[in-house]
Amino acid sequence: MKRSASVILAVIVAAVGLSSCAGAGASVDTSSESSRSGAPSSTPETVTGPNGETIEVPEGHVYVGDGVMIPAGGPGDCATTSLVNITKEGDGPWIAKLLGPDLVDMGEREFAHGEVGYADDGRIATYTVAPGDALYAISDRFCMNGGQLPRLHGNPEGYGALQPGDVLVLNPGAIPDFVYVSPYAE
């Protein structure tokens, strides 16, 4: 499947998952390990939504948290995929967090030669852009769906130009006191 089709499918599945689960509070049937490992299960996984409804995760997909399901597997040689989810409940603050397994650095590649920043506990936290880097390649390098990365960095319109030296937050939860500021007027 082409990367663009995979990304579109992931966005559609995430939107369906979010509308089905209506926010935080969803729980996973612990009889399946696929929600944590990212590996597809041979039996359908069920998710209990915040209102107690049972939702079946489609075959070939994994539940990554917060009502979000994405296609199983990952880009390139990645076994799994993580993604940044940005949500807001009611009048509360916007929250950005990494869903799925911890990020994995698959190594430098074309259009992703920058430097990785680590949190004190060793988790990947940031990425410093090198000349010629592109968001899609950076996302692939860290086994993540990068659809929200532009929005996380104040560019809701999409993939704006990266500048060498830009520091991208890849895992908001790995940065103490990280506060997401929505680029949309409220």
C-alpha positions in Angstrom: 0.0 0.0 0.0 1.4 3.5 -0.9 2.4 5.7 2.1 -0.2 8.3 1.2 -3.0 5.7 1.2 -1.7 4.3 4.5 -1.7 7.7 6.1 -5.2 8.5 4.8 -6.4 5.1 6.2 -4.8 5.8 9.6 -6.5 9.2 9.8 -9.9 7.7 8.9 -9.5 4.8 11.3 -8.4 7.3 14.0 -11.4 9.6 13.4 -13.8 6.6 13.5 -12.1 5.4 16.7 -12.3 8.8 18.3 -16.0 9.3 17.4 -16.8 5.8 18.6 -15.1 6.1 21.9 -15.8 9.8 22.5 -12.6 10.7 24.3 -10.5 9.4 27.2 -11.6 6.7 29.5 -11.7 3.8 27.1 -10.2 0.6 28.3 -8.8 -2.4 26.5 -9.8 -6.1 27.0 -6.6 -7.4 28.5 -7.1 -10.8 26.9 -5.2 -9.5 23.9 -1.6 -8.2 23.9 -1.9 -6.4 20.6 -2.8 -3.1 22.1 0.5 -2.9 23.9 2.8 -4.6 21.5 1.4 -3.2 18.2 1.3 -6.7 16.8 -2.0 -7.8 15.2 -3.9 -10.4 17.0 -5.5 -13.5 15.5 -8.7 -12.9 17.4 -10.6 -9.7 17.3 -9.7 -7.3 20.2 -12.5 -5.5 21.9 -12.3 -2.0 23.5 -14.7 -0.8 26.2 -15.5 2.8 25.6 -16.1 5.4 28.3 -19.8 4.7 28.3 -19.4 1.0 28.7 -20.0 0.2 25.0 -18.0 -2.6 23.4 -16.1 -1.7 20.3 -14.4 -4.3 18.1 -11.0 -3.3 16.7 -10.9 -4.2 13.0 -8.6 -7.0 11.9 -5.2 -5.7 11.0 -5.4 -2.8 13.4 -4.3 -2.1 16.9 -5.7 0.0 19.7 -3.1 2.6 20.8 -5.2 4.4 23.5 -7.6 7.3 23.8 -10.1 5.6 21.5 -7.6 5.6 18.6 -7.0 2.5 16.3 -4.4 2.5 13.6 -3.2 -0.1 11.1 -1.0 -2.7 12.6 2.7 -2.7 11.7 4.8 0.3 11.0 6.6 2.2 8.3 9.6 0.5 6.6 11.3 -2.0 9.0 9.2 -0.8 12.0 7.2 -3.6 13.7 4.8 -1.0 15.3 3.6 2.6 15.0 3.2 5.3 17.6 1.4 8.6 17.1 1.0 11.9 18.8 -2.7 12.5 19.8 -4.0 16.0 20.5 -7.3 16.2 22.4 -9.3 18.5 24.5 -12.1 17.6 26.9 -14.7 20.3 27.4 -13.3 23.5 28.7 -10.1 21.8 29.9 -6.6 22.4 28.4 -5.5 20.8 25.2 -3.4 17.7 25.8 -0.8 16.3 23.5 0.6 12.8 24.2 2.3 9.9 22.5 0.0 6.8 22.0 1.3 3.4 21.3 4.7 2.0 22.2 7.7 4.1 23.1 9.5 5.6 20.1 12.4 3.6 18.5 15.2 5.3 16.5 15.7 3.2 13.4 18.8 5.2 12.5 19.6 8.0 10.1 18.2 7.9 6.6 17.7 10.1 3.6 15.9 13.3 4.8 16.3 12.4 8.5 19.9 13.1 9.6 19.2 15.2 12.7 20.2 14.7 16.3 18.0 12.9 18.8 17.3 14.3 22.2 16.6 12.0 25.1 14.7 12.5 28.4 16.4 11.8 31.7 14.7 8.3 31.7 16.2 7.5 28.3 13.0 7.9 26.2 13.3 9.7 22.9 11.9 13.2 23.5 13.0 15.6 20.7 14.7 15.8 17.3 16.9 18.6 16.0 16.4 19.2 12.3 19.4 18.9 10.0 19.6 20.5 6.5 17.4 18.7 4.0 15.3 16.9 6.6 11.6 16.2 5.9 8.8 15.4 8.4 7.7 12.2 6.7 11.3 10.8 6.9 11.7 11.9 10.5 8.4 10.2 11.3 9.5 7.0 9.6 12.9 7.1 11.4 11.0 6.9 14.8 8.3 4.5 13.8 5.6 7.0 14.2 2.6 8.4 12.3 3.6 12.0 11.9 0.2 13.4 11.0 -0.1 15.6 14.1 3.6 16.8 14.1 2.9 19.9 12.1 0.0 20.8 14.4 2.0 20.0 17.5 4.6 22.6 16.3 2.1 25.4 15.5 1.4 24.7 11.8 -2.2 23.4 11.5 -2.1 23.8 7.7 0.3 20.9 7.2 3.9 20.3 6.5 5.6 23.7 6.5 9.2 24.1 5.8 11.6 22.8 8.4 14.6 24.9 9.2 17.9 23.4 10.3 18.2 23.7 14.1 14.4 23.5 14.7 13.8 21.3 17.7 10.7 19.1 17.2 9.0 17.5 20.2 8.3 13.9 19.3 7.1 12.7 22.7 5.4 15.4 24.8 5.2 13.0 27.8 9.0 12.8 27.9 9.4 16.6 28.4 8.8 17.8 31.9 6.2 20.6 32.1 5.4 20.4 28.3 2.3 22.5 27.5 0.6 22.2 24.2 -0.6 25.5 22.8 -3.3 25.1 20.1 -2.5 27.1 16.9 -6.3 27.6 16.5 -8.0 30.7 17.9 -10.2 29.9 20.8 
